[in-house]
Each structure stands twice: as C-alpha cells, then as structure tokens.
Amino acid sequence: MAAGEILVRSLAASASASGGTVGLTIAGFASAVDEAGQATLPQETDAAVAVVSSFTDRDGGRNTDYVLALRYAAEYFSGLTDVPTECKRLVWFTDGAYSIDDVTAPGIATYTASTVAEVIEGEFEGQTCGALPSNSRLTAPLSDQIRSAGFVVQLVDFLGSGTPTSAEAADRAATAPVIDRLLTGDGSDPCRVPGGRVEASQASALAVEFFNQGQIALGRRE
C-alpha cells in the first residue's frame, strides 16, 4: 500500500510540474476484477491515495486470475479511443502466479468451458498467446486484445523473501514462461506486447520500483 501511494503521488507531482493531468483507474483482481475508483491527478490525489489504502482491508477471492485481469484491462483501454498508446499504461502488480483455487468463481465461465482447475491452468498459454484452447470463450487471445486496445503492460512481480510452498512454486513455474513470452520475449513472437516485467524480492524495494514505474509511464525513463 505504501508503494502504491508513492506511485500515485509521483504521478501527481509530475503532472502538476508539467501542467498536465493523469487519469487514474484503480482496480483489484482475485476471483473477480473490481474497479475501486477513478481520479484525475493532481487535483484528486488525496482521493486516489484513499482508494489505494482501502486495499489494506481486502481479503476476498481465492483465485489469482490473470486472464480476468488482463481481459478487464483490454476492455477498459479499448474505451479510451482518443488516447495514444504511449499514454495508456497498465501498472500491474502481483505477488503470485496464475492459479485457480475456486473453480466455482463466476468469472471463470466467461472465458472457458473447462471446470477442472488443472485443466483451466493448463489453458493459460493458449488463452494468453494463442492458439485459443478448444474450450476457450475468449474472442481472441489476450495478447491480441492488448495490442488491439493499444496499451503498455508494466508488470511488477513481487516474489517475497520467504520460501514458497510447493504449490506456489509449481504455479510460478507454469506461469513464468507465458508471462515471459508476453512481456519479455523475442520481438518476433506473436505473443509479445509492449511493456516489460520487473521483479522485487523485498518489500522495501517496492517503493522504488513503483516510483520507477511512474516515471516510465510518464515517458521520463525507458
């Protein structure tokens, strides 16, 4: 939450210094995606910080559903037709990997007809990069949706300093190759989209990393 506040305040300060504005939408994802609030910076900085702080008390949802998160982002940015790609940024923070622990979550049925957790998780690469699995209900792979919506994905992956459980390690091992193809892979890979991925292994590093992401979002740093 402290790092998120730093991101908001750095965006607001830069917008104020340049005489411009930054439109910010804050959303959380787990078994579903929930939009928590919107703000225009710098005018509504305190309101945006309050929205970020509200996540301290959130503990609902058993899944870490990357498919829902990325599809939501694609749908959201598709609606910003008058904003150029370089000004549309998803700063995506996760402390886990794609995992389905609750197959009854309603959102799952919107993108796959599969009902077994292991099968759904095994479809992740196809849902993200293509070809779409036979049970997919997406209109196009997520990578295609991201490019069509025209936005940049900046992923901050918090690994934590503790020892992961065997299940967590397995989820990460299955997820990492797909995320690598999506954000750090060869430019000739049709799955590759604009953006990048950075890792943080210590909570103390998050504040710096979120500040960096704000600078990248504003085009002040590569």
N, C-alpha and C positions, 0 to 999 in steps of 0.2 A: 504494500500500500504506500509506503514511503517513496519507493522508486516511481510508482505511478504518479504520485503528486509532483515529483521532480520533473517528470515528462510534461505534465500539464503546465507547470509554472515556467518551464524553459520555452515551451511553445508560445505561451502568452507573452513572455518578456521579449522574445524575438519578434512576434507580431507587432507588439507595441513599438519597438525600436524602429521597425520598418514602416510603420504607419498603415499596416495591413491587418487582416483578420485571419484566423484559423477556425474553420468549422470542425467541431469535435463531436463524435458519437462514441459513447462508451457502452460496451456490451460484454456480457459474460456467457460462457458456454460450459456445459457439462452434459447432462442428458438432453438438454434443450438449449436454445440460444435465447437470451433475454436482453433486450435493449434496456439499459439502466438510465440513460439520459443523454441529452444533447446540450451543447453550449457553443457560443461564439466567443472566441478568445481574441483580445484580452478582457473584453467587457464582463464576461461571466466566469472569470477564473475561479472565484471562490465557490460558485455553484458546481463547477466541474470537479473541483477538489473534493467537495462533499459527496459527489456521486462515487468517485474513486474510493473514498473512505468507507462507503456503505458496504463494500465487498468484504470488509473485515468480518461481518456477521453472516456471510453467506456460506451455507454448507449443504445445499441441496443438490441432488443428482449424483448418481453413481458412475455414470459413463464419462469418458473423456472423448467426446465425439468431434473429431477433426472434420469429418465430412459435413456435419451440420454447420460448424463454424465457418468453413470456407465457402459453403454454398450461400450462407447468410451474407457474408461479405460481398460475394459476387452480385447478389441481388441488390444489396444496398448501393454499391458503387455504380451499378447499371443505371440507377435512377439519377445519377449526377452527370447528366449528358453535357452540361455546359462547363465542366471542369476538365482540364487536360490531365493526361495520365500521370505526369510528373507531380501533380498536386494532389493525387489521390493515393493515400498511403494507409495500409493496414499494419499497425504495430501489434503483432500477435504474440502474446505472452502465454507460455505453457510451462508447467512443471511436471509434465508426464509424457505420455505417448498415447496414440490412438488405442483405446480399449473400450470394449463393450462388456460391462458387468451386469447390466439390466436390459435384457432383450425385449422387455415389455414397454420400454420408453417409446412414446408415440412417434417421436421424430424419426426413428429408425425405419418405420414402414413407409416413410415418404421418399426414401432413396434406395431401398432394397426389399425384395420379397423374401429374402432369407430370414430365418428365425432362430438360427443356431449361432451363438456368439463366435465360435471359432471360424465358422464359415463367413460371417459378416466381416470379421477382422481380416480374413484371408482375401477379401474382395477389395481391400483398401487401395492397393496399387492400381487395379483396374478402374476403380471409381475416380481415382486421382489423375492417372496418366492415360488411361485407355489401354486396350480396348475395354469398353464397358462390360462388366460381367453379365451373364445371361439373366440374372435376377435383378439387375440394376433398374432403378426407376428414375435415374437422373436423365435429363435431356441431352447432356453432353458431359464428358469428363471434367472434373473440377479445373484442371489446367486450362482447358478450352474456355470455360466460363470466366476464369480470371482474366485471360487475355482479352476476351470479348468485352468485359466490363471496363478494362483499361485501368488497372491499379497495380501498385507495387506492394509486395508482401515482405515485411521485415519481421522475421521471427526471432524472439529472444527465448532461448531454451534453457530453463533453469534446471540443472541436473541435481543440485543439492550435494552436500558433503557427506551424507550418510551412506550406508551400504544398502542398495536397493534389494527388495525381496526378489526371489526367483521369478515370480510373476511379472514384477515391474521390469526386470531385466529382459525378460522374453518379449514384453510389449515394446520396449525400446529397440530391441534387436530387429523386430519385424517392421517397426515404423521408420527407423532411421534411413534405410535405403530409398524409401519412397520420398521422404522429405528432401533427401539429398538430390534426387532426380528433379524434384520440383524447384528447388531454390539454389542449389549449388552445382548442379550437374553440367555436363557438356552443353554448350550452346546449340549444338546440332540435335540434341534430344528434344523431340516434340513436346515433352512434358515440361521443359524448362520455362519458367515465367520470370518476369522482372522481380528482383528482390534478393534476399540473402538470409542467412541464418548465422546467429552467433550463440555461443554457449556461455553460461555462467555457472560456476560450481560453488560459489559462496554467496550468501545473501548480501554481504557487504558490497559485492561487485555489481549488484543490480542497479543501484542508484546511478553509477557511472554509465552503465550500459543503456539505461533508459534515457539519460541525457544525450548520449551519443545518437540514439535512435531519433530523438527530436531534432538534432542537428542534421541528420541525414534526410529526415522528412522535409526539412526546410531548404534542402539543397545546399547547405553550407559545408557539407563534408561528403566525400564519396562513400 
